[in-house]
Amino acid sequence: MSDPVYDLMIRGGTVATSSDVFAADVGITGETIVALGSGLAAGKTEINATGKLVLPGGVDAHAHIEQLSAAGIMNADTFESATRSAAFGGTTSVISFAAQHVGMDVQEVVTDYTALAKKGAMIDYAFHIIVSDVTDKVIAEDIPALVRQGHSSIKIFMTYDRLKVDDEKLLDILAAAREAKALVCVHAENHGVIAWMVKRLIDKGYTAPKYHAISHARVSESEAFTRLIAFSELLDQPVMIFHVSTREGAAVIREARGRGVKIFAETCPQYLFLTAEDMDKPGAEGAKWMCSPPARTPDDQEALWHALALGDLQLISSDHAPYRYDETGKLRAGPNPTFKQVANGLPGLEVRLPLLFDAMVSKGRLGLSKFVELTSTAPAQIYNLPKKGSIAIGNDADIAIWDPARKVTLSDEMMHDLTGFSPFSGRTVTGWPEKVLLRGRVLVDGDTFNSKPGEGRLMLREGGKAATPSGKLAAEMDPAKNFGAKLL
């Protein structure tokens, strides 16, 4: 036998990318994929992937980890627990949130959050920077500095009492991001509509968790999308619209993209697999299924699948927001809280890929290449994560080896996060990631986990292609059409 050429050889599997599915061996040297082909030379270590699918590690671009909420609630997961959970579900890169609340210095927030991640993370990670206190310093100094440091996406909220950014400040953020070449990510719902609905529901005694779905009236999503898109178009600043939940919201995005507005959008498993009916449980139990925006209807699920097929929505993230069903989380206000008092959010880092694989590959909806695109390749490309999201020569050897025939019934007990429950418990999925590699090192092997806290790496990045303006200025912003005024 000839001497080994590669450090690791994955032999005999079926490789999938966002465009192709093919039989190939995968040669890895160090942390990098260096060869794809048939009958490749030996590796020092070999993995037999016969009958298995060799896919890129998942990229989850929307997860709340070790994050303090505006209400002062720390979510259940540390970077250690969250990233272990992600790895067992086939995810090898995550983008979480460094969250500024009112009165906080955003640079200090990022410094402190970086220290937490450096101490605990076991997969690779990047940050979105949540801005809620839009001061002159944030606009003129902090955003440009953070983007130069490699944090090239800003998140803002159009709702929530302690987080919302009103229209004028929203325009300030968009303009600052445009100048700095950053992408702006938005939780877009109409705050006034929600606040009005909440007050009326509670005043009339409709306080159970299921009424959360009613409080976030459907029009609050589509109206906020329309307004945000108008601002994006006015300033020619690309935006990412988070967690699309309704048919009407998807239609607004399709219309805007159809006329050339440079926007991106995602949805999440909760909007593809859950409905508002899941919150209709005895007592406060429905709180386990509460997230914002809420899960909607089967008709909305079909509309979102259609939007994914058409490319109106470009990726699927988890929006992992883990709050325990106890006094530290969902029941902080007591055993019988009103829906207004319940911390919003669901755990999902670990189950995102298995749920989607089952629907898209095992059940045949959209197919294997689209699964890879929506869960790995597109998020890596949109957020400009270097060497991530695809099995290609020169990329990091972030790989998940899937058994496409393995059936697993999801349960609360099998989850590796610290939430204590899964809203998808009891569902049986077909297809499971049996081995997961991070940069050429086997991280997960069956039930065995091979990493230590702090072995994940911070991925610093420029805004990239997605954050670059389209070049189509609105007339009011174009000096050639607005009497020479230079507003950008």
C-alpha positions in Angstrom: 0.0 0.0 0.0 1.3 3.5 -0.9 2.0 6.0 1.8 -0.9 8.2 2.9 -1.3 11.4 1.0 -4.1 13.0 3.0 -4.6 13.4 6.8 -8.2 12.2 6.5 -10.1 10.5 3.7 -13.8 10.3 3.5 -14.3 7.4 1.1 -17.3 6.1 -0.9 -20.0 8.6 0.0 -22.4 10.7 -2.0 -21.4 14.4 -1.9 -24.0 17.1 -2.3 -23.5 20.8 -3.0 -26.1 23.5 -3.7 -26.0 22.6 -7.4 -24.9 18.9 -7.8 -25.0 15.5 -6.2 -22.2 13.0 -7.1 -20.3 10.1 -5.8 -16.8 11.2 -4.6 -14.1 10.6 -2.1 -13.1 13.7 -0.1 -9.5 14.3 0.8 -8.6 16.5 3.7 -5.2 17.9 4.7 -5.0 19.9 7.9 -8.2 21.9 8.2 -8.9 22.1 4.5 -10.7 20.1 1.7 -7.9 19.5 -0.8 -9.3 16.8 -3.2 -12.6 15.5 -4.6 -12.6 12.6 -6.9 -12.9 8.8 -7.4 -10.3 6.4 -6.1 -8.2 9.0 -4.3 -5.0 8.0 -2.5 -5.0 6.8 1.1 -5.4 9.0 4.1 -3.7 8.6 7.5 -7.2 8.1 8.8 -10.2 7.0 6.7 -13.9 7.2 7.2 -16.1 4.7 5.2 -19.1 6.7 4.0 -20.6 4.0 1.8 -24.3 4.5 1.6 -24.0 7.9 3.4 -24.4 11.5 2.3 -21.5 13.8 2.7 -22.8 17.3 3.2 -21.4 20.6 4.3 -21.8 21.4 8.0 -24.8 23.6 8.6 -24.6 27.4 8.9 -27.2 28.7 11.3 -27.2 32.5 10.8 -29.7 33.4 13.5 -29.3 32.1 17.1 -29.6 33.8 20.5 -26.8 32.4 22.7 -25.9 33.4 26.3 -27.8 36.6 25.6 -29.6 38.9 28.1 -33.0 39.9 26.9 -34.3 43.5 27.2 -36.5 42.3 30.0 -33.4 41.2 32.0 -33.8 37.4 31.4 -30.7 35.4 30.5 -31.5 32.7 28.1 -30.9 29.1 29.0 -27.8 28.3 26.9 -24.2 29.1 27.3 -21.9 29.1 24.3 -20.7 25.7 25.5 -24.1 24.1 25.6 -25.5 25.8 22.5 -22.6 25.0 20.3 -22.5 21.4 21.5 -26.2 21.1 20.7 -25.6 22.7 17.2 -22.9 20.2 16.5 -25.0 17.2 17.3 -27.5 18.5 14.8 -25.0 18.9 12.0 -24.3 22.6 12.4 -20.7 23.8 12.4 -21.0 27.6 12.1 -23.4 29.9 13.9 -24.1 33.6 14.0 -25.4 34.9 17.3 -26.2 38.3 18.7 -24.1 40.8 20.7 -27.1 42.8 22.1 -26.9 46.4 23.1 -29.7 47.6 25.3 -30.6 51.2 26.1 -27.8 52.8 28.1 -25.1 50.3 27.1 -22.0 51.1 25.2 -22.1 48.9 22.1 -18.3 48.5 21.8 -18.2 47.3 25.4 -21.1 44.9 24.6 -19.2 43.4 21.8 -16.0 43.1 23.8 -17.7 41.3 26.7 -19.7 39.0 24.3 -16.6 38.1 22.5 -15.0 37.0 25.7 -18.0 34.7 26.5 -17.8 33.1 23.1 -14.0 32.7 23.2 -14.3 30.9 26.5 -17.2 28.5 25.6 -17.8 28.1 21.9 -17.0 24.7 20.3 -18.0 25.5 16.7 -17.1 28.5 14.6 -19.1 31.7 15.2 -19.7 35.3 14.1 -21.9 38.0 15.5 -24.7 40.2 14.5 -24.7 43.5 16.5 -28.1 44.4 18.0 -28.5 48.2 18.2 -31.4 49.5 20.2 -30.0 52.8 21.6 -29.3 54.8 18.4 -27.2 57.7 19.6 -25.1 60.0 17.6 -22.0 58.1 18.8 -23.4 54.8 17.6 -24.1 56.2 14.2 -20.9 58.2 13.7 -18.3 56.1 15.6 -19.5 52.7 16.7 -21.0 51.2 13.6 -18.0 52.2 11.3 -15.6 50.9 13.9 -17.4 47.6 14.4 -17.6 46.9 10.7 -13.9 47.7 10.3 -13.3 45.1 13.1 -15.1 42.4 11.1 -18.6 42.6 12.5 -20.5 43.4 9.3 -24.1 42.9 10.1 -26.3 45.1 12.3 -29.7 43.9 13.7 -32.5 46.2 14.7 -36.1 45.7 15.9 -39.2 47.6 14.7 -41.1 46.3 17.7 -40.7 45.4 21.4 -41.1 48.1 24.0 -37.4 48.2 25.1 -35.8 47.5 21.7 -37.8 49.2 18.9 -36.2 51.7 16.6 -38.6 54.2 15.1 -38.6 55.3 11.5 -36.1 58.2 11.7 -33.6 56.2 13.7 -34.1 53.3 11.3 -33.1 55.5 8.4 -30.1 56.7 10.4 -29.0 53.0 10.8 -29.5 52.2 7.2 -27.5 55.2 6.1 -24.7 54.4 8.5 -24.6 50.8 7.4 -24.5 51.9 3.7 -21.5 54.1 4.4 -19.8 51.3 6.4 -20.7 48.5 3.9 -22.7 46.4 6.4 -25.9 44.4 6.0 -28.9 45.4 8.1 -31.0 42.6 9.6 -34.5 43.5 10.8 -37.2 42.0 13.0 -40.0 43.8 11.1 -43.4 44.0 12.7 -45.7 47.0 13.3 -45.3 47.9 17.0 -48.4 50.0 17.2 -50.7 47.2 15.8 -49.2 44.7 18.3 -49.4 47.0 21.3 -53.0 47.9 20.4 -54.0 44.2 20.0 -52.3 43.2 23.3 -54.0 45.8 25.3 -57.5 44.9 24.0 -57.0 41.2 24.5 -55.7 41.5 28.0 -58.4 44.1 29.0 -61.0 41.6 27.8 -59.5 38.7 29.7 -57.9 36.8 26.8 -54.6 36.1 28.5 -53.7 32.5 27.7 -50.6 31.7 25.6 -52.8 30.9 22.5 -53.8 34.6 22.3 -50.2 35.5 21.6 -51.0 34.4 18.0 -53.9 36.8 17.8 -51.9 39.7 19.3 -49.4 39.7 16.4 -52.0 40.4 13.8 -51.0 39.3 10.3 -51.0 42.8 9.0 -48.3 43.8 11.5 -45.9 41.8 9.5 -46.8 42.8 5.9 -47.1 46.5 6.8 -43.7 46.5 8.5 -42.1 44.7 5.6 -43.6 47.2 3.2 -42.3 50.2 5.2 -38.8 48.7 5.7 -38.5 47.9 2.0 -39.5 51.4 1.1 -36.7 52.7 3.4 -34.3 50.2 1.9 -35.2 51.4 -1.6 -34.9 55.0 -0.7 -31.4 54.7 0.6 -30.3 51.8 -1.7 -29.2 49.8 1.4 -29.6 46.0 1.4 -31.5 44.5 4.2 -32.2 41.0 5.5 -35.7 40.4 6.8 -35.8 37.9 9.6 -38.3 35.1 10.3 -41.0 35.6 7.7 -44.1 33.9 8.9 -47.1 34.8 6.7 -48.3 34.4 3.1 -48.8 38.1 2.9 -45.3 38.8 4.1 -43.8 36.5 1.5 -45.9 38.2 -1.2 -44.5 41.6 -0.2 -41.0 40.3 -0.5 -41.6 38.7 -3.8 -43.1 41.9 -5.3 -40.2 44.0 -4.1 -37.5 41.6 -5.3 -39.4 41.3 -8.6 -39.0 45.1 -9.2 -35.3 44.9 -8.3 -35.1 45.9 -4.7 -32.0 44.3 -3.1 -33.4 42.6 -0.1 -33.0 39.1 1.4 -35.3 37.1 3.7 -35.3 34.0 5.8 -37.8 31.8 7.5 -37.5 29.2 10.3 -38.6 25.7 11.1 -41.3 26.9 13.5 -43.1 28.6 10.6 -42.7 25.5 8.4 -43.7 22.9 11.0 -45.8 24.5 13.8 -49.0 26.4 13.8 -50.9 28.7 16.2 -52.9 25.7 17.3 -49.8 24.3 19.1 -50.2 27.1 21.7 -53.7 25.9 22.5 -52.7 23.8 25.6 -54.1 23.6 29.2 -52.9 26.2 31.6 -49.6 27.9 30.7 -48.2 25.0 28.8 -48.7 26.7 25.4 -46.0 29.1 26.5 -43.5 26.4 25.3 -44.6 27.2 21.7 -44.5 31.0 22.0 -42.2 32.9 19.7 -42.4 36.2 17.8 -43.7 36.4 15.3 -46.0 33.5 16.2 -46.5 30.3 14.2 -49.4 30.8 11.9 -51.5 28.4 9.8 -51.0 25.4 7.4 -51.8 27.8 4.5 -48.9 30.0 5.6 -46.6 27.0 5.7 -47.4 26.1 2.1 -46.9 29.7 1.1 -43.5 29.8 2.7 -42.4 26.5 1.1 -43.4 28.0 -2.2 -41.4 31.1 -1.5 -38.4 29.0 -0.7 -38.8 27.1 -4.0 -39.0 30.3 -5.9 -36.0 31.9 -4.2 -38.0 34.7 -2.6 -36.7 33.4 0.7 -33.0 32.5 0.6 -32.3 30.7 3.8 -33.7 28.9 6.8 -32.3 29.6 10.2 -33.3 28.4 13.7 -33.9 31.7 15.6 -32.7 29.6 18.6 -34.0 31.5 21.6 -33.9 29.1 24.6 -36.0 29.9 27.6 -36.7 27.2 30.2 -40.3 26.4 31.2 -39.7 27.5 34.8 -39.2 30.6 36.9 -35.9 31.4 35.1 -37.5 31.7 31.7 -41.1 31.2 30.4 -42.6 31.3 33.9 -40.6 34.2 35.4 -43.9 36.1 36.1 -45.4 33.0 37.9 -47.1 29.7 37.1 -50.0 31.4 35.3 -48.6 34.4 33.3 -50.4 36.3 30.7 -49.1 35.8 27.2 -47.6 39.3 27.5 -45.4 38.2 30.4 -44.0 35.1 28.7 -40.4 35.2 27.3 -40.7 34.7 23.6 -38.5 32.2 21.8 -38.0 28.5 21.0 -34.9 26.3 21.1 -34.0 25.0 17.6 -30.2 24.8 16.9 -30.1 21.0 17.2 -33.2 20.1 15.3 -33.1 22.6 12.5 -31.3 20.3 10.0 -32.9 17.0 10.9 -36.4 18.5 10.5 -35.5 20.1 7.2 -33.7 17.0 5.9 -36.8 14.9 6.7 -39.1 17.3 4.8 -36.9 18.3 1.9 -34.9 15.1 1.2 -36.7 12.1 2.8 -40.1 13.3 1.9 -38.9 14.8 -1.4 -39.9 18.5 -0.9 -37.4 20.7 -2.8 -34.6 18.0 -2.8 -31.1 17.5 -1.5 -29.3 20.4 -3.3 -31.9 22.9 -2.2 -31.5 21.6 1.4 -27.7 22.3 1.2 -28.3 25.7 -0.3 -30.9 26.9 2.2 -29.1 25.6 5.3 -25.4 26.0 4.5 -24.4 27.6 1.2 -26.7 30.6 1.0 -26.2 31.8 4.6 -22.4 31.5 4.2 -22.6 33.5 1.0 -25.0 36.2 2.1 -23.1 36.8 5.4 -19.7 36.5 3.7 -18.4 33.7 5.9 -15.0 32.7 4.5 -14.5 29.1 3.4 -17.9 27.9 4.9 -21.1 26.4 3.6 -20.0 24.2 0.7 -17.8 21.1 0.0 -15.3 22.6 -2.4 -11.5 22.4 -2.7 -9.9 25.1 -0.5 -12.9 25.4 1.9 -12.8 24.4 5.5 -13.4 20.7 6.1 -16.7 21.4 7.9 -18.6 18.2 7.0 -21.7 16.3 8.2 -22.0 12.7 7.2 -25.7 11.7 7.1 -27.3 8.4 7.3 -30.3 9.1 5.1 -32.3 6.0 6.3 -31.9 6.4 10.0 -35.2 7.2 11.8 -35.1 9.2 15.0 -38.0 10.2 17.2 -37.2 13.6 18.7 -37.6 13.9 22.5 -36.9 16.5 25.2 -34.4 14.1 26.8 -32.2 13.8 23.8 -31.5 17.5 23.3 -28.1 18.8 24.2 -29.1 22.4 24.9 -30.2 23.6 28.4 -33.8 24.5 27.6 -35.3 21.3 29.0 -37.8 20.8 26.2 -38.2 20.8 22.4 -41.3 22.2 20.7 -40.8 19.4 18.1 -40.7 16.6 20.6 -42.5 13.5 19.5 -41.9 14.0 15.8 -40.1 11.2 13.9 -37.6 12.2 11.3 -35.8 10.2 8.6 -32.2 11.1 8.1 -29.6 12.0 10.8 -26.0 13.4 10.9 -23.9 10.5 12.4 -20.5 12.1 12.1 -19.7 15.9 12.1 -16.4 17.4 11.3 -15.2 20.9 12.1 -12.1 22.0 10.1 -11.1 18.4 9.5 -11.5 17.2 13.1 -14.3 14.7 14.0 -16.4 16.7 16.4 -19.4 14.3 16.7 -19.2 10.5 16.2 -22.5 8.9 17.1 -23.2 9.8 20.7 -19.6 10.9 21.3 -18.5 14.5 21.4 -14.9 15.4 20.8 -14.2 19.0 21.6 -13.5 21.4 24.5 -14.9 24.8 25.3 -13.1 27.5 23.4 -12.1 25.5 20.3 -14.5 27.4 18.1 -13.1 30.3 16.2 -14.5 33.8 15.7 -15.2 34.5 12.0 -14.5 38.1 11.2 -15.8 39.3 7.9 -16.5 42.2 5.6 -20.0 42.9 4.4 -19.3 41.4 1.0 -21.5 41.2 -2.1 -24.9 41.0 -0.2 -24.2 44.3 1.7 -23.2 46.2 -1.5 -25.8 48.7 -2.7 -27.4 48.0 -6.0 -26.5 51.3 -7.5 -30.1 52.3 -8.1 -30.7 55.5 -6.2 -34.1 56.8 -5.6 -34.7 60.2 -7.3 -34.7 62.0 -3.9 -31.2 60.7 -3.1 -29.7 61.1 -6.6 -27.9 64.5 -7.1 -28.6 64.3 -10.8 -32.3 64.4 -10.0 -32.7 66.2 -6.7 -31.2 69.6 -7.6 -27.7 68.5 -6.6 -28.3 67.6 -3.0 -25.7 65.0 -1.8 -27.6 63.1 1.0 -25.6 59.9 0.9 
